[in-house]
Amino acid sequence: MNKAAKASVKTAAKTSAFPPLRVNEELRSAAEAALVEGETLSGFMLEAIQYNIQRRAMQQEFVSRGLAARDDARRTGKYVSAEAVLAGLDKTLARKAVARK
């Protein structure tokens, strides 16, 4: 997780407000219906924002690793075929299925 995402999850000493969010009544009702006991709509929205910041940071890191792997493969000329990757995944799934029994 990058520094901005980590910082966003922590509660800062100084706070700031997000701009007002206008939504239709159907979306507001759905959000209110999703609240657990004692949870506020503001808390729900804050959690959603924090979650999405973290998710997007993870996506960005995933893409960066993929691009680095692509560049490494181009540089070295070493590639793994789709068939080999799928065969490895099949083996992993088979081991997990046996372990669950």
C-alpha positions in Angstrom: 0.0 0.0 0.0 1.4 3.4 -0.8 2.0 6.2 1.7 -1.1 8.2 0.7 -3.4 5.1 1.1 -1.9 4.4 4.5 -2.3 7.9 5.6 -5.9 8.0 4.5 -6.7 5.1 6.8 -5.3 6.8 9.9 -7.3 9.4 11.8 -5.5 12.7 11.5 -5.3 15.4 14.2 -6.7 18.0 11.9 -9.8 17.0 9.9 -11.3 18.2 6.7 -14.7 17.8 5.1 -15.6 16.2 1.8 -17.9 18.2 -0.4 -21.7 17.4 0.0 -22.7 14.4 -1.9 -26.0 14.5 -3.8 -27.7 11.2 -4.5 -31.1 10.1 -5.4 -33.5 8.8 -2.7 -33.2 5.2 -3.9 -29.4 5.2 -3.3 -29.7 6.9 0.1 -32.4 4.4 1.2 -30.2 1.5 0.0 -27.2 2.9 2.0 -29.3 3.4 5.1 -30.6 -0.1 4.8 -27.1 -1.5 4.7 -26.1 0.1 8.0 -25.4 -2.1 10.9 -26.7 -1.2 14.4 -25.0 1.8 15.8 -23.4 2.8 12.4 -24.0 6.2 11.0 -24.3 7.1 7.3 -21.2 9.3 7.7 -19.2 6.4 9.1 -20.4 4.2 6.4 -19.3 6.7 3.7 -15.9 7.2 5.4 -15.3 3.5 5.5 -16.3 3.2 1.8 -13.9 6.0 0.9 -11.0 4.5 2.9 -11.7 1.0 1.4 -11.7 2.4 -2.2 -8.5 4.3 -1.6 -6.8 1.1 -0.4 -8.3 -0.9 -3.3 -7.1 1.5 -5.9 -3.6 1.6 -4.4 -3.5 -2.2 -4.5 -4.7 -2.1 -8.2 -2.0 0.4 -9.0 0.7 -1.8 -7.4 -0.7 -4.9 -9.2 -0.4 -3.1 -12.6 3.1 -1.8 -11.7 4.2 -5.4 -10.9 2.7 -6.6 -14.1 4.4 -4.0 -16.2 7.7 -4.7 -14.5 7.3 -8.4 -15.2 6.5 -7.6 -18.9 9.5 -5.4 -19.2 11.7 -8.1 -17.5 10.4 -10.8 -19.9 11.1 -8.5 -22.9 14.6 -7.8 -21.6 15.5 -11.4 -20.9 13.4 -13.1 -23.6 12.1 -15.6 -20.9 8.3 -16.1 -21.2 6.0 -18.6 -19.6 3.3 -20.0 -22.0 -0.4 -19.7 -21.2 -0.6 -23.5 -21.2 2.1 -23.8 -18.5 0.4 -21.2 -16.4 -3.0 -22.9 -16.7 -1.5 -26.3 -16.0 0.1 -24.9 -12.8 -3.2 -23.4 -11.7 -4.9 -26.7 -12.3 -2.4 -28.5 -10.1 -2.9 -25.9 -7.4 -6.6 -26.3 -7.5 -6.4 -30.1 -7.5 -4.1 -30.0 -4.4 -6.5 -27.6 -2.6 -9.5 -29.9 -3.4 -7.7 -32.9 -2.0 -6.7 -31.0 1.1 -10.4 -30.0 1.8 -11.6 -33.6 1.7 
